[in-house]
């Protein structure tokens, strides 16, 4: 009977070690491989995005202070337009910026 308790204790200890390593690995992946999520502290920031089809979308991106309108598909990324720099526009409300994005999107579809 004592061997059963020793074996059970060893198994529980190994389970704790494996779970600890798994949690540590997930923490490291989340910390260093944060693909795009809510952190916007890099050189590239996504301001707005609209899906056109299941795998196609249009995105307003800021790269080093320059705003670009991009068309994104699984095969390629196309530059659709260069927008005024972020420093040149006044501080608008989010609703006003989404209206501007919508009107720009409609203009680009019509041309």
Helices and strands as residue ranges (DSSP letters): H 2-32, E 44-53, E 56-63, E 66-72, E 77-83, H 94-110
